[in-house]
Amino acid sequence: MELTDKEFDLLDELYFVQSFDYLLEELGWSDDILLQTLHSLFQKAMIKCLASPDDELFGNVDILNEGKSMLFLATKKGLMAHNAI
């Protein structure tokens, strides 16, 4: 599965659980770009969303409106896509 440059750069930061604020600071993107890229990766099943380090969110996760309070982690699928490039 193809990754955009932004998706690739974001997956680079998600080998460990990271907060929205950490990602914002590390990548230097706007809130909107970060939220949209997180949403895109979640739709492709390449990241997990978490309410806390041990509490994964399932189902209909509203990243665009609630993503700033979530934690994120690459899935095996996301890591495989990231490493394939």
Buried (B, 14 or more C-beta within 10 A) or exposed (E): EEBEEBBBBBBEBBEEBBBBEBBBEEBEBEEEBBBBBBBBBBEBEBBBBBEEEEEEBEEEBEBEEBBEEBBBBBBEBBBEBBEEE
